[in-house]
Amino acid sequence: MSLSTQDVEKVARLARLAMTGPEIETARAQLSGIFDLIAEMQAVDTTGIEPMSHAQDLSQRLREDKVTETNQREAFQAIAPQVEAGLYLVPKVIE
Amino acid sequence: MFESSLKQLGDALRAKKISSVELTQLYLDRIARLNPELNAYVTLNPEASLAQARAADQCITKNEAPPLTGIPIAQKDIFCAKGWRTTCGSKMLENFVAPYDAHVIEQFNRAGAVNLGKTNMDEFAMGSSNETSYFGTVKNPWGTARVPGGSSGGTAAAVAARLCAAATGTDTGGSIRQPAALCGISGLKPTYGVCSRYGMIAFASSLDQAGPMGRSAEDLALMMNAMAGFDERDSTSLQREKEDYARDLNKPLSGLRIGLPKEFFAEGLGSDVAQAVEAAIAEYRKLGATVVDISLPNTRLSIPVYYVLAPAEASSNLSRFDGVRYGYRAPDYTDLTDMYEKTRAQGFGTEVKRRIMIGTYVLSHGYYDAYYIQAQRIRRLIAQDFTEAFKQCDVIMGPTSPSTAFKLGEKGDDPVQMYLSDIYTIAVNLAGLPGMSIPCGFGSNDMPVGLQIIGNYFDEARMLNAAHQYQLATDWHSRAPQGL
């Protein structure tokens, strides 16, 4: 399966990955090869087969709805790129 | 001392033949001498290691010490360890110091083991050669022009070069077994859910599993006794009774039924690898096991299924790296979207970006059913193959990797060729089964060959028994690279 340059640009945008022209072309060629490999599974008849998302087919375990961990905001914000007054700093989103 | 088993080291520490501080210092000195060439470790913290060793010595003096107390263990750099730099092999986390311990780290701390350092790995555990680490490739101690395998390549090299007594790895598609095979050591991927993934940086959540890597099956059993166990903070952790994984090590193998899948001995397998594996099977026959021919008909589909499911999960898991709360942030940007895009473009390496792209594509509108759901359906067929096979045999054996360690750079430009090096290991992860690799000989280039042993769910003790009995009868596992 051959991906177009537009396909790669669209996926890069969705994945929030900035890519230059040459990077897009390299990615296009390599991703096309990988999707050729993946195409092999498209031909398999899976009618009536239930998708398997967990090896033991378990349902999600839930915990009691109560606080179990203390707030460690200071410890977590100490490793953030930019914080101020207890808030994470990012570029302005709303004018 | 560097050739001692975990049990021998534990006995020596208890008999006061050596202290944990002395033992830790011996390893730190050896690492200082050999690591500049091998690049197996990315982070050392001698002060922290020696502080743990001093605490272990006190514990031993009080006769309160569990079996691993005072023994220097290396940790793959995918596990968060409080106060330790935890990079996951990525520029994205180059300066990240974990604010908490992973469950596996907690377990080793509780066992009194000494954290010797963090081992190098493919970036975010994506790779089969340890060439994708931001911190440079690891070299195979058996031949430094060759790869150690991936993604736990740093761990495998550290164990093989005797730069630690044992170490941890993680296995999403073969990342414990394949590097164990290529570096001539033993490695075990437990049943999915047996070891908690809490604090283990996520790649593909339905496949990732932590496990031990060491010189022998006996060492792996002791490591499993420390690291396995239920953890309520990981919703995929299985609530089971604590096991003694060493309990069956000394059982004879008479009556053991070994399944040999014909698909594991087909085109693509190196003749020298096949020869070594067949010799190992012959040894098992001598030990009393019987051999059954079986089939795992969907083996060839495991790679395409894996390269849909794992990237899909990775694209979701790695969306958390956005430059806001922790990790790398691009220095120049115009707005929030530009910050995300530049941060991720600069922070991730090529292989990680490639897999995020695959995952984003297969999950995007219009393709979800055709790729993701179809892959999950075939995943069930692959798991059913194993269920049928285990009606005829107790364990499955075959090669771990189609070839011995390949040369650095040999497959770097061709991701598909690289992906095919995990052909025999991936199906085990898709099914959630336990699998291990033990050394069983050498190839034509004098590089190690691994024998893969696959067990039924929760059958780790039986697999370790099979591996240990083989290791009592052979000496492949005790051979070490020369000249180090």
Interface residues (C-beta under 8 A of the other chain):
Chain A: D7 V8 V11 A12 L14 A15 R16 L17 A18 M19 A27 Q30 L31 G33 I34 D36 L37 I38 A39 E40 M41 Q42 V44 T46 I49 E50 P51 M52 S53 H54 A55 Q56 L58 Q60 R61 R63 Q72 A75 F76 A78 I79 A80 P81 Q82 Y88 V90 P91 K92 V93
Chain B: F96 V97 P99 T191 Y192 G193 S206 E232 S235 T236 L238 R300 L301 I303 P304 V305 Y307 V308 S315 S319 D322 G323 V324 R325 Y326 G327 Y328 R329 Y333 T334 D335 L336 T337 D338 M339 Y340 E341 K342 R344 A345 F348 K353 R354 I356 M357 I358 T360 Y361 S364 A370 Y371 I373 Q374 A375 Q376 R377 I378 R379 R380 L381 A383 D414 P415 V416 Y419 L430 A431 G432 L433 Y457
